[in-house]
Amino acid sequence: GSGIIDGTAEMLKTGILQPDGAFNKNKQSERIRKSKEDVLEYVLEWKDNTAVDIDITITQKDIREVQKAKGAIQAAARIMMDELNVEKIDQVFLAGAFGNYIDKESGRTIGLFPECDLDKVEPLGNAAGEGAKLALIDKEKMKEADKIPDLIKFIEIAGTEEFKNHYMETLYLPHRNLDLYPQTRKKLKL
C-alpha cells in the first residue's frame, strides 16, 4: 500500500514519470524497460538483490491504479471542499493502517490529499477502533457518539458530473491545476 505511493512519488520527483502518469520516454535508464506483457515498467531492485529471485518492478499499470485510487480520494475531497466553500485545507488526518504508514511527503507529492503544510498532516492510526473503545468505556463519549449521525450531511458524490470533472483533474500527479499545489510544484520544478 504505502510503498507504491513512495515509489510513485520518487519516480515523479526524478522525472521517470510525467505529471500525466506516463513513463517519460525521454528519460534514459536501464531500469526502464518493457515487461513480458509489453508494458513499460521501472525496476526498483534487480533480482540478484532480492530474496524472491525476481526483479521488483512498478509497471505503468501499477501507476494507473495509483492514479485511479488517489483520483477518487482527491475528487471526493474537492467536492466536499466545494460543498463547504473551503478553498484551502489547514490540516489533514490520515486514519487506518494505510494512513499510519504512508509517508506524508509522498502522499502530498502525488496529490493524495489537498496540499497543506506537512507538519499539519497527522496519522491517527485505528481511529474507528479507538473511538469504539472510548464509547464502550465512557458513557459521556457514548452520548457524544450518539449525536454524530445528526451532524453528518450526506453529499452525493458517485456518478455526478462534478465528480467526473474533479476526477479527471485529479488523475494528474499531483493535479492538473498545479496552482492548487504550489509547494509541490516548486519541489518538482513544474
N, C-alpha and C positions, 0 to 999 in steps of 0.2 A: 504494500500500500504506500507507505511514506517513501520508500526507496525509489519508486518510479517517479514520484514528484521531484525528488532530489536530482535524479538522472535527467529528467526533462528540463529542469531549471539550469543545470550545468551545461547541457547541450545548447540551450538558448543563449546563455552567457558567453559561451565560447564560439558562437556563430555556426555551430553544426546544424542547429535548427534555425529556420527563419520564423518571424512572428506569425506566419500563417500555419506553422506547424510542420511544414515540409522540410525535408533534409536540404541543406544548402548545397546545390550541385557545384558551386564554385569552390567549396571547401575541399581541399585535398588531404586525405588521411588514409592510411592503410586500414584504419579501424572502420571506415565507411565502406560497405560492400553490399552486394545483393545476396539475399538468402537463397536457400534451395527452392523456396517458393517464389523466387523472383521479386522479393520485396526488399527495399532498402533497409539496412539495419546498421547499428553502431555497436561495435564490440567494446563492452565495458571492461571485460577481463578475458584474456586468452585462456584456453582450456588447460594449458600447462601450469597455470597458476590457480586452478580451481580444484576443489575436491570432487567435483562431479564429472570431470574429464570432458566437458563441453564448453565452448565459448559462451560467456554470459553476454547477451545482447539486448538492446532495446530496438524494436522494429518500428517502421513507420506506422504499422497497425497499432502497436502499443501506444505511440504518441497520439494517434487519432482517438483512442479510447480515453486517454487522459483528457484530451481536449473536450470530448463529449461530456464526461463527468463533471469537469470543472466548469464547463459552459453552462450546464444545468444549474449548478450551485450558484454561480455568479449571476445568471439570469434571474433566478428566484430572489436573490439578494437585491438586485437592481429594481425588480418590481415592487418589493416591499419598501425600498427606499423611495421610489416614486409615489407609492400609496401614502406614505407618511411625510412627503415633501422634505426628505433628507437628501442633501447633496453630498455630504462627506461623513464618513463613519469615523467616530473618535476612538472606538475600541472594538476589538473582535475577540470573542470567546470561542475556543475550539474544544468541543466535547467529544467524549468517546476515546477509544484506543487510538484511532487514526489521528484525532486532534492532539492527543497526548504525545505522539511520537513524531509528528510532522515538523520539519524544520521550518520555522516561521518565515525566514528569508526566502526559502524555496517556494513556499506557498504564495508569498507576495509576488515573487518574480514571475510565476506563470499566471498570476491573476486568479488564484483560487478564491480569494476574498477581496472586497474593495480595499484599495490602498489606504493604509494608516501607518503611523509610526510603529516600528517593530516592538518597541517596549510597551505598546498598547495591545499586543496580540498575546492572549493568555490561554494556555491549555488548562482545561478543567478536569480532565480525566473522566471517570464514570459519573458524570453529573446526575444522570437519571437514577442510578443506584444509590448515590449519596443522598439525593432528595428523598427517595423512598425510605431509606433508613431513618432519616430525620423525622419524616412524617410518622413512622411507626413508633418511635421512642419519645416523641414530644407532641402532646395534644395541641399545643398552640401552633406548631408547624403544620399539623394535620388540618387545622382550621384555615390556615393561610393557603395551603394547597387546595382545599375545597373551593376557595374563591377564584382560583386561577382560571377555570373554564369561562367564567363570566367576563374576564378581562381579555380573552382571546378573540380576535377578529379574523374570520375566515376570508382569505383572499384567493380567488380562483387564479391559478397560475397555468396549469397544464392545458395545452391546446389553444391558448389565447393568442391573438395576433401580437400582443405586447411581448409575450414570452418568446415567440418565434423571432421577433425583431431583436430583442436583447440577446437571445441565444446565438444568433448569427454573429453579433458583435463580440460576444464573449468567447467564441471559439478561437479567436486570436490570442496569442501569448504576448503580453498579459491581457490585452484588449485591443479591439480595432481602434478605439479612441484613446490614444496614448495620453491625452490631456488628463484623463482620469487616473493616470499612474505617473505623475511627474518624477517621483524619486526613482522608480524602476526604469523609466525612460532614460534618465540621466545615467544610471548604473549600466544599462545595456547599450548606451550610446546610440539610441534610435532616433 
